[in-house]
Every structure is written in structure tokens, then in C-alpha cells.
Amino acid sequence: MSAKNTNKLNVPEARAAMDRFKMEAARDMGVNLKDGYNGDLTSREAGSVGGQMVKKMIESYEKGL
């Protein structure tokens, strides 16, 4: 993703995996997320990607129960 990404991860080594996860979630939602600048996305599109990521994390956790 972008070299300017300032989000802090608890495990910094996970950045590449989280970027791939974000791209996968965007693809699932039909959002045209790309490497680098994505300021042209609407708030709704950006929010749907984050929501999809949370949904997938919860599903993964539930499967592990």
C-alpha cells in the first residue's frame, strides 16, 4: 500500500498481510482500492471496506471457537 500509511499496528511485521487483507475486502465489496493514493473514494466506499474487514475478522474468530 502507500508508504505514507500512518496507521499503527500492534505487530508492525503484519503490515503487508493487513494491506493484502484490505485489498481483498475492497475487491469483495466492488471498491476500486489501489496501491497508493485513494482519496478519490467516497466515505461510504472506504467505510464499506473497513466494515468488510471487521466482518471477516469476526467470522474467522467464530470459526476458531
Secondary structure, DSSP 8 states (H G I E B T S, - for coil): --TT-----SSGGGHHHHHHHHHHHHHHHT----SS--TTS-HHHHHHHHHHHHHHHHHHHHHH-
